[in-house]
């Protein structure tokens, strides 16, 4: 969990303007509501107007079980019209219902969540924050104590310094048309960046934060990428080389990763992102992409969906592959 000092530091990084209406969506149970309240207090201290909305799995079990018909209509979602900022505070993965959720009401729940997301995604800011919790540790297959320590450290950073570093780097790279990636002994990969825009993840998007990223031109690169330790799903590949043709990862030197590639959804193997990690409090890779891709002095390529940040790849997945190497940019 967070202490109040860290909560205040995090909320300040959200850059909430005075009197903005801030919807805090809490994906957690009653016993953890103190965390929600702490964020509400910090939002108020920064001049925002907090509104709390709890999405507890146990509550939804009972609520939807007792609904004879869909009760969440247009009038309900109009309540959120004046919301400026949305903050998801997650004790566990958002949206996914409880194992005991009534199966005959699943369509009601899916419709509710679909309409909720469609209503809120257009707001000025949509921030998702994962609380260092045992539930997320189990999801990441990491010892809870280690996971909570890693996550807490990643949040406890100098956000002003991070924003300044990201802005400076983006300004220096905005005119570059290509990135050349050299890994291993003789692996080379060039990605075209022409006409694409860099984005900074420095406190107003995915939390914990700490990266800049861009959607390279799709289907335009050929080459190889060597990764010393690659985490994917529940697997770890050592000293793996990825083969890229036409901007897609088509094969690798690891049979388990090849099986993984073969099971990806359509366009899931297309290179859709290049990113640079900037969070200096992420000290080592652990297999949890939310942390690993933010580690300073690392880079990552994302495969799959990238339409949210300027690309054209429409896919059901987005997977980040983190590596180290020598990177240079050309006009």
N, C-alpha and C positions, 0 to 999 in steps of 0.2 A: 504494500500500500504506500501511498505518498504521505509525507508530512506536509504541513500547511505552507512551509517555506517553498517547497518544490512546486506545490499546486499554484501558488501565487506567481512563481517564476514562469511556469508553463502558460498560465492564462495571459500574462503580460505579453508573451510571444504571439498570442492570437491576434494582437493589434485590434482589439475591439474598440469601436468608436463610441463616444458618449451617447447614451440613450438608444443605442441599437438594441433591438429585441433579440435575445439569445435563447434559442431552444436547446436545452440540455437533455439529450436522450440517454437514459441510463439503462444499459443492458446488463442488469444484475438483480439480485434478490434483496429482500427487505433488510437482511442483516448487514448489508454493505452500503446502505443508503447514506451513511455519514460521508462517504467519498463523494457522492453526488452533491450533498449540501456544501461540502468544502469548496467544490468548483463553483457552485452558485454564489457563495460568499465572495469568492475571488473575482467573479464576473462583475458583481455589484461594486466591488472595490475599484474596478477599472472603468466604472461608469456605464456598464451595460445593464440591461434589464433582463434578469434570468427568468426563464420558465422551465419547470421541471416536468419531464414526461418519462415514466418508468415502463420499460419493456421487460418485465420479469417473466421467465419461462413458466414458472408455477402459476402466476396470475393468468397468463394466457390460456393455460390448460383449462382452468375453471371458467374463464370468461367465454371462450368459444364453445365449450361443451354446453353451456346454458343458452346459447344463441339459437333460436329456432330458424332464423333467417339472417342474411347479411344486414347488419345495422349501420355499418360505416359507409355512408354515402357522401355525396358532394358537399352537403351542408357541414359535415364533420371536418372534411379536409380544408374547407374555407376558413376554419379557425386559424390556420397557420399562414394566412395570406400576408400578415404584417411581419412575419419573422424575417430577420436580416441574416442571422448567423445560426448555423446548426452545429452542435458539438455532440458527437457520439462518444459516450464514456462507457467503455466495454469491459466488463468483468469476465466475459466469455464472448465467443464469436457471435456477432450480431445476426439477427434474422432467423438463424437456424432454430427450429422449435424443439421442445423437450421430447425425449423418447416416448413419454406417456401422453403426448398431445393426441386428442381424439381424431382418429383417421378420417372419420366422416365429415369433419369440419375443416380439413386441410385446404380445400379450395377457397373457403372463406378467408382463411389466414393468408394464403398466397395473394389473393386479391387485395386484402388490406395492406400488406407490406408493399406490393407493387404500386398502389396508389399513394402510399405514404412516401416512398422514395421519389416517385415522379413529382410529387408536390414540393419536396424539400431540396432536390438536387439542383434546382435552379437558383437557389439563394446565393447571396454575395459570397459566403464562405461555407464550406461543408468540411468540417474537421473530424477525423476519426482518431480517437485516442484509446490505446490498449493499456489497461491498468496492469501493472505487474502482479499477476495472480497465479494461483496453482492451476486453475483451469487452462490458462494459456500455456503454462509450463508443460502440462500433460499433452496439449495439442502439439507442442514443439518437440516432445520427447526429450526434455531436458530436466535435470534435477531441479525441483522447485526452488530451493535455496539459491542455486547458481543462477537460475533464470531470473528470479526477482532481483538479485544483485546486478546482473547485466542490464536489465531493463531500467532499473532505478538510476544506475550510472549514466545510461544513454539519455535519460531525461534531464539529468542534473548538469546542464551545460550552460555556457555563456551564449545566450541566444542572440544578443546584439553582435557579438563577435562572429557568430555563424552567419548571420544575415549579411554582414559587411563582406565577409570572405566570399560568400556565394555571389553577391552582386558584382564584386570586383572580377571574379572569374567569368561570370556570364558576359560582362562588358568586354573582356579580353577575347572571348571566343565567338562573339556574335557575328564577326565578319569571316570566320573560317568556314571553308566549304567541305573539308574532309578531315577525318580523324584516321590516323595510321596507328594500328595496334600491333606491337611486336611482343610475342610471348614465347617462352621456352627457348630452344636453340635456333630454330629456323621457321617459326610460325608467324605469318603475316596476314593481317586483315585490314582492309580499308573500307570505311563507311562514308557514304556521301551525306553531307549535312545541308546542302544547298537549299536556301529558302525556308529552312525549318527553324523554329524558335526554341531557345533554351528556357527551361523552367527551374525555379528554385523551390526545394522542399525544406523550408526553414522555420516552420512553426504554424503555418496556416493551412495544412493539408493532412498528411499522414503522420501520425505520431507513434513512437519517437521519430524525429526528423533528422535531416542532415545529408542532403545530396542536391546535385543539379543533374538535369536529365534532358534528353532531346529525342525526338522521333527521327531516325535517319531515313533516307530515301529507301523505300522498300524494294526488294527484289533486285538490288543493284550491286551486290558485293559477292566476291569469290575469294576464298582463302582458307586459312586454318587458324584455330585458336587453341592454345595449350593452357590447361588449368591444372595446377598442382593438386588441389583438393576441391572437388565439386560435389556439393550437396544437392540432391534432387529427390523429392518425396521423402521416403524413409531410407534412402540409399546414400552411400558415399563412394565416389570414384576417385582413385588416386592417379595422378599423372595421365590425365585423359586429354586427347586431342580431338577437337570437334572439326568436322569438315563442312564448309559452307559453300553452297553453290546457288547462284541466283538469289542471294539474300536469305537463303533458308538453310538451317542446319539439317543436312541430309544423312549424316552418319557420324560415327565416332569410333575411337579405339576401344571402347568399353561396351561389352555385350548387354549389360543391364541398362545402360543409358540408351542403347539402340532399341531395346524393348520399350523403354519409356517413350522414345520418339514415336514409335509405331502406334502408340495408344493415344497420342494427343488429338484433340479435336481439329477440324479443318482450320488451316492457317496457324495452328498452334506452334509450328516450328519456324515461322517467319521472324526474322530479327526486326523488332519494332521499337527498340529503345537502346540508347547508350547512356550510361550514367556514371557519375563520379561521386564517391563517398566523401563526406566532409565531417562526420561526427567523431571528434577526437576522443570521446569517452567510450567508444566501442573499440575494445583493445584486441580482440581476436574473433575469428569466425567460429560459429557454433552450429550452423545448419538452420538457423531461423532467419528467413530472408528479410523480415521486417528490421532486424538488427544488422545482418551481414552486409546488405547493400548500402548501409549508411556508414560503414567503417572507413575512417580516413585512410588515404593511400591505397584504396581499392577502386576497381572499376566494375561495371556490370553491363551485360547485355540482357535485355528483356525480350522474350519471344512471345508472340501472340498479340492480343488486343493492344492498340495504341491510339484509337480514335479520340480518347479523352484528352490527349495532349498534342494533337496536331498531325497524327498519322492517318493511314488509310486501312490498316489491318483490322478487320472485323473478325473476332474469334471469341470463343467461350472461355479462354484462359489467358492469363498473363503470368509468366514465370521468369524470375530473375536469376541469372547465372553470374556469380561473383568471381572475380579473378584479380591477379596482380600482373604487372608487366610494364612495358615501356610504351607510353602514348605520346604522340605528337600531332600537331594540327597544322594544316596548310591552307593557304588562301584559296 
